[in-house]
């Protein structure tokens, strides 16, 4: 059947043009990775065909021997990569090649610095993929047809990597994709057989499909073999080999393939389980968080295989959300080949694999935290905030997860999050039976909170929490190794045996002596407060804001309000320090209007120091100005 010509020129998405330009310049020193990326894509295309053919065998079109082939032409200076995988339709070519439909795209480009070395890392982190072809080619021609579609539905895509590309409908007898790289003169080495073989063995030996190339001809007697092909990779699934047979380099290259990451992983764990549930897992911890880490629709990075047959990408049932940064594979011997995402949700084998996988990943992190402190600090800086979701999601492993947490604290002078809960307990004072912490919307706000004054005075360490997830996390984390957590900004402060009888009596006397002042302030503030009371939290500040034990911190209320969420009306308690000069000045004030102004100013100051939001900032400024003017008279 003759195909009617249908060729059109389309413009690249703006982000594609930016990425192409940056890639060609930033990745110039490591050109050979283009072949790894193209082979990896071809392997994925074959995996997808094998999976779809489980329910529709006709997609194989009589050819179920999946493979990748590379042809070289030194004279024409071309490298051609052919796969007989799933292929693409016209719409898929436009979607996959013409645009970058990846979450985090805008943040990615904002993060670029103009420093080629740093940008190379960011580009690799974002994903190189097909566009890497333009590192060595000044023109790329892609011809493809989706499995199951007729020969007349072939599509040819061509571009010089500038501002546009052409699309043409062509005939293609076989399914799959053929990519022809028209190499630049400076990159003619990639049309040399020995050079390409060395790159494949270096980066793609682990690919479980055969990667075929023409046999090398050395003399007249070998010319007959010129049209014969041979596999140049081992073509066996890396995870099926014993750990002792796999080098660090091989583990690293497999990670780059499975995670589509340009950089080396931080750590990995390879495990084989035999018995009632037989499966193999190979998990990696990346060095850097992806740009779409906080995308709610983003799935986990675990590939599922059954008896070495690829089943699906991003099998979210295999790893909990708080470990979504983990990349890798699970290969089960027990699941059916036609398993679906729906079946995975209610499958006993999957539940057992998930539990075992979580234990392995947590074990890897525990080992890193004990034996490789520097590497663990690197991990925590990238993924600590994500791991903090664990106590809410995984009650069974709550304490084990909490043991991996690292915090800033008053023990350190800076915002370094390197204090474990074990460290904290080891430094607890005699008579201390609680783990004290404070949450705030910034480290500075936590470190300088007036709530810490009595703790500084007594030398009691307080954990300083300023990640947005902290307040929510602490609602699920109530104790650790028998020690309960207490926010220093909530409820009645209980210092237990660390507060002697004389201090308690002094507080009671102060509260009794200040009864009149407390009642006047409560009347002045009205419904703004639940109560006004004397504090034993403060030594330097005039007052502070306290919320009930079960209420969320003032800073969290502000964050939720700014995000447009409804926040229940919670009345705080105002605690005052009767020994502070401002409070003494207030107690002596006889002008009720001025007393009211002073009371509101102190309340608003306390609200601001907690990271809260004033309902009427203009009134606060007006009152403050009036009071300052009155002091000058």
N, C-alpha and C positions, 0 to 999 in steps of 0.2 A: 504493500500500500504506500502510495506517495504522500508525503506530509506536505501540506500547504505551508509555505514559509510564513513565519510569524515572528519577526524580530523587532525588538524595541530596546531603546536606551533608557536606563533608569538611573537616578542619582542615589549615591550612598546616603544613608542616615548621617547626620553631622558627626555623631560620636564615632562612627566607623572611620570617617576620614581622619579624625583626630587620632584614633587608635593606630591606624595604618602608618601615619607619619611618625608617631612616637615609637612604634615598634621597630620600624626600619632603622631608626637612629639609635634607640636605647639598647636593642638586643643585638646590635651589630657584632659585638665581640664574642657572641655565642651562637653563631649562625646555624650550626648543625642541629639545633633543637627543632627546626622546622620539620625535619623528617620524623622525629619522635611524635610530634603533634599530629601530623597527617596520618601516620600509621595508627596512632591511638584512636583517631576518629574513624578510620576504616574498620578497626577492630570492634568499636562500639556499634557500627552499622551492621556488621555481621551478627553480633550478639542480639541486636534488636530483631533481625530477621528470624533468627533461630527461635526467639521467644514468640513472635507473632505466628510463626508457622506451627507452633504447638496446637493452635486452634484452627489453623487453615493451612494444611499441608501443600495446597496448590501454589502457595507463595514461593516455594522452592523452584517452581517451573522446570522440574525434572533435573535440577542440579543442586544437590544438598551438600556438596563438598565445598565448604566455605574456606576461602583463602584470600590472601592479599598478594598482588604481583607488582613488581617494579621493573620497568623497562627503561633503558638508558640509550641515548643517541648522542655520541660525542660530537659528530659533525653538525647536527642540528642544534646542539647544546640544549637538550631537553631531558627532563626526568619525568616519567609518567608513572603514576601510582593508580592501580586498578583494584577495586574490591567487588565481590559479588554479594554484597550485603543488601540491606533494605532499600537503598536508593532514596531519591526524593522526587516529589511532584513539583510542578512549577511554583505553586504556592509555598511549598516548603523551602524551595531554593531562595525565594524572596525573603521569607521569614528568617531563615537560618544564616544566609550569606549577606543579604543586603542591610540587615538591621542588627542591633545588639539589644535584644529584648531581655536584658538581665537587670534584676533589681540592684540598686546601689550604683548604677552607672554614673549618675550626677556626682555622688560623693567620691567616686573613683577619680573622676577628672579634676575635681576640686583638690584632691589630695596630691596630685602631681606637682613636682617641685621645679622641674627644669634641670635637675641634676640627673644625668643619664644613668648613673649607677643605682641611685635610689629609685628612679622611675622604672628601671628594669625589674626591680623586685616587685613594685606595685603592679606592673603589667602582668607579670607571671602570676601574681596573686589573683588578679582579676580573671585571668584565663587567656591564653594565647590562641590556641586552636587553629582554625583554617587560615586566618589572616597571616600566620607566621610564614606562609608560602612566599609572601612579598619581601621577606628578608633577603632572599636569594634570587627571586624571579622578577623580571620587569613586565611580564605578562603571564596570566594564569588562565587556562581554559578548563572548565569543568563540564563534563557531559554526564548526565545521570538519568535514570528511569526508576520509578518506584516499582517494587515487586508487586505483581498482580495487575499492573496496568499494561495496555497494549504497546507494541513497539512504536506506534505513532505518537506516544506520549513522552518521548525523550525530550530532555531540556538541555540546552547548551548555554552556559554562563561564561562570560569572558570579561576580563578587566585588566588594566595596566596599573591598578592600585591607586588611581588618582581620584577624580571626583565622581566617576560614574562606572557603570557596567552595562553590558548588553545581555539580553535574554532572547533565545531563539528556540523555537520548537523544531526538533529533529527526530529522525528515526533512530531507535536504539534497540537492537535485537535482544540484548541481554539486560537483565536487571543490574542494579548496582551503580557505582560511580567511578568515573575515570577522571583523574586530574593531571593535566599536562602543565609542567612548570617550564617556561621559557627562561632559561637561566641567564643572569647577567654575565658579561664577559669575565668579570672578576671572580665569579662563582662557578666557573666551568668545571672545577674539581668534583662537583656533585653530579657530573655525568660520567665519572670514572667508577668502574665496577668495584675496585678494591676500596675506594673511599666510602661509597655508600654501604658496602658490606660492613665496614668497621663501625659506622654510625649505628646501623641496625643492631649489631652485636652489643654495642655499648648501651644503647637506650631501650631497645625493643626485644631483647632476647626472650623476655618473660611472656610476650604475647602468645596466647594459647593457640592461635591459628598459624598455619605455615605462612611465612613471608617468602615468596619465591622470587628468584632472580635467574637470569641466564647463566648457565655454566660458563666458567672462565675458559677461554681457548688459548692455549700456549703455543701451539704449532699446527702444521698442516694436518697431522694425524687427528687433531682434536676439533677441526673445523666442522666435522659432522655433528658435533655436540652443540653447535652454536645456537640452535633453536630449542635446545632442551633446557628445562628449568629445574632448579633445586631449591629446597628450603635452606635459608641462611640463618634461621633462628632455631632454638631448641623446640619451640612449638609445644611446650608443656606448661600447664597451669603452675605458676611458681609456688602457690600455697600448698600444692600436693606433695612437694618435696620436703624432706626432713630439714629442720632448722640448721643442722650442722653442714648441710650442703649449700646453703644460700649465703652469699657474701653480703656485707653491708651495702655495697654498691648496687647489688641486685634488688635488695629490699627498697632502696631509695628510688631506683628507676621504676619499680612497680608502683610505688606510692605516687610518683609524678603522673603515671598513667591513670591510676584509679581515681586520683583526686583532681586531675587536671591542674596541677600546681607546678609552678616553675621552680620552687625552692625545695630544699630537703625537708623531711619531716623532723619534728623534735624528738619523737620516740615512737616505738612500735612494739606490739606484742603478738606473737604467733602461737596459736594453740590448736591442738587436735583432741577431740573428745570422742571416746568410744564407749559403747554400752547401749543402754536403752535409747538414748539419743546420740546418734553419731553425726558429728559435724566438725568442720575446720573453720577457724576464724583467723583473720589477720587484720588487726586494727592499728591505725596510725593517729598520732596527735600532731596536727600541723604546727608550724612555727608561728603563723599569723592568722588572726581571725579574718574571715572573708567579709566583704563589704555588705553582704546581705544577711549577716548574723542575726539581725533583729527583725527580719522579714517574717511576719506571722505565717505566711503561706510557704515558706521555705521548708523543704523536706530534708531529712537526714542524709548523710553521705555514705550509706551502706548499700553495697550491691549484694543481691541475693542470687546464689547459684544452687542448683540441685543436681548432684552427681556431675559436677563440672559444667553443666549447661546453664548459661545465663538466663535468669528469670526476670529480674526487674532492677531498675535503678532506685535509689532513694527509698529503700524499704524501711519506712518509719517505725514499723512494728518491732524492729530488731534492736532499737536503741531508744531510750527515753529522751525527751526533749532537752533536758538539762545537759545531756551529753551530745548534743547535735553537732558539735565541732569535730567529733570523731569521724574519720574516713576509713574505708576498708571494705572487706568482703566477708560474707558467711557462705559456706558451701555445705549444704545438708545432704545426708544420704537417705533421709527418711521421708522428706516431703514429696508429694506427687509433682510431676513435671507441669501439670496444668494448674498449679496453685495460683490463686488470684489474691488481690489485696483484701477482698472481703473474707476469704477463707483464712488469711493470716491473722485477722482480728480475733478469731475464736479458735485457735489451734494450740493444743497442749504442747506440741513440739516447739512451736515458736515461743511460747511462754518460757519453756525451759532454756531455749537458746538465748532469749533476751536476758533472763536472770544470770545465766553463766557469762554472757558478754559483759554485763554491767560489773560483775565481780572482777573480770579480767582487766577492764579499763580502770576501775578504782584501784586495783592492785598495782597496775602500772604507775598510776599517779602517786600512790603511797610509796612505792619504791623510789620514784624520782624525788619525792619530798625528803626522804630520809638520806639518800645516797648522792643526790645531785642537786644540792640546794640552789645553785646558780641557774641550772636549767629549769628547776621548778619555779623559780621566781619569774623566769621568762614566760613560762606557761601561765602563771597566775596573772601576770600583766595583760595577757591577751584574752584569757578565757575565765578568769576568776568570777566575773560578774555573772556569766552564764551558769557556772557551777553552783552559784548561790541560789538558783532556782530549785536545786535538789531537795532540800528538806520539805518543800511543799508537794513535790511530785513523787518522791520515793521515801515513804515513811519507814520502810523496812531497813533502808541503809542510811537513815538520817544521821545517826551519830558518826558513822564511818565517813560520810560526806563532810560533816562539820569538822572532823579532825583534819581535813585537807584545807580548810579555810585559812586565810591570812588577812590580818587587819592592821591598820594603823592604830597606835595607842599613845597614851600620855607617857609611856615609857620611852618613846622616841621623840626626837625634836622635829622630825619632818614627816612627810606624807607617805613614807615607805610602808607598804603593806607587807610586813614580814613577821607579824606576831601571830603564832598559832594559839589555839585555845589551850593546848598543853603548856605552852610557854607561859600563858597568863596564869593558869592554875599553879604552876611552879613558883610564881612570884607572889601569890596571895598572902596577905597579912595574917598574923595569928588572930583567930576569931572570925576571919572573913569566910562567909559561906555562900556568897553570891558572886556572879560574874557581872560586873557593872559595864554598861555601854551607853552611848548616846548616838542618835541618828540626826543628821542634818543634811541640808542640800549642798554643802560644800565642806571641804576639809577645814578651811579657815573658820567657818561658822561652828563646826564641832569643837575644834581646838580651843576657841576663845569663848565658848559658852559659859555664862555665869554659873550654870549648874555644876561645873567642875571645881568650883572654888573650895568647897569643903574637902574634896578628894585630894586636891593639891596640898591642902593644909595637913592632911593626915597621911599623905604619901601612898594613897590607894590608886592603883592603876585602873584606867577606864579605857575601853575600846572605843575608837573614834570611827564611826561608820558614816560615809557620805556618798555611797553609791545609791542610785534611785531604788534599786531592788531591796535595799537593806531593811527598811521599815516593814515591807511586806514579808521578807524572809523571816524576820524575828517573830512574826505572828505565828510561825510554824515551828520555830526553834525555841523550846521552853527551858531545856536544861542540857547539860553536857557533863557526863561522868558524875552524875549526882549533884552537880552544882546548878542552881537555877539562875536564869538571866534576869537582870533588873535594869530597866532604863532609868537613868539618873534624872530624867525629865518627866517621869510619869508617877502618879500616885504618891503615897506617903513614902518618903525615903527611909529605908530600913538599913542602918549600919550595924545592927546586931551588937555583938560584944565589943565592937570597935568604938562604940559611943558609951562613955562612962556615965555613972549615975549623976555626977555633978553637972554634966552637960545637959542631961535630960531635965534635971531640976531647974537649971538656968533657962531652958527653953520654955518650960511650963510657966515660970515666973514672968518671962518676957511676954508670953501670950496673954497672961492675965493682966499685966500692966498696960498692954496695948489694946485692950478690949474696945475702948471708946474709939480709937483711931480706926480699928478694923471695921467697926460698924459704920462709921462715917464714910469710909472709902467704899464699902459695899453699897451704901445708899447712893453715893455719887456715880458709881459705875453701873448700877442697876443690873439689867439682863446681860450685860457684857460678860459677867463672871458668875461662876457657880459659888465661889467663896473667896474671901480675902483672909489670909492667915499669916502667922509669923513663920519664918523659915529657919531651918538649920542647915540649908544648902549653901548659903551665901556668907562670904567674909568681906568682900570688897564692893559688890554691886548693891544698889538699893532694892531691887526686886527681880523676880523672875516669873515666867509663865510655866504652869504645870498642868498637864492634862490627866484625865483619869487613866488608870492602868489599862483598860480595854480600848481606849480611844487611840486614834492614829496621831502621830506627831504633827505639830503645827506646820512644819516644813512640808510634810507629805500632803496635808490638806491643801496647801498652796499649789503644789505641783498638779494635783488632780483638778483643782479649780481652773488653772491655766490651760489644762488639756480639755476643758469643756465638760468635765464629769460633775455629776451631782454629788455634793458632799453633805452628809448629815450635819445639822447644826449642833456643834459640840461646845459647851461652855467651859472655858478653862478656869483654873484656880490661880489667883494672883498671890504669890508669897512675897512678903516684904521683910526687909532687914531693919529692925527698929534702931540699930546702932549706927546706921548710915546717916550722914549729915542732912541729905535731902529729905529722908523720912522724918527726921527730927524737926526739920524746918516745916514740913507738911503738918506734923502733929501740932505745931504751935500756931498754925494759920487760923485766924479768926474770921477772915473774909470768906464766906461760903462759896462765892463765885470763883474766887481764886483757888480755894481748896479743890473745887470740882475740876478746874483746869489742870492743877498739879496732878490730881489722881488720874485723869485721862492721859496726860503726857507720860506718866510712869507706866501705865498700862500699855500704851502704844510702843514705848521703848522696849518693854519686855516682849511684846509681840514681834517687833523687828529683830531683836537679838535671837529669836527662835527661828528666824527665816520665814515668818508669817507675812501676811498681806494686810495692810490697813484698809478698813472699809471706807475711811474718809481721810486720805492723806492731807488734803487742804486744811481741814480742821486741826490736824496735828501740828502743821507748820504754823498756822495762825496762833494757836494757843502757846506754842513754844516761843514765838516772837514776842507776844504780849508779856509772857513771864520774864523773858530776858530783859525787856524794856523796863519792867517794874523793878528789877534788881538794880538798875542803873540810877533810879530816882532816889 
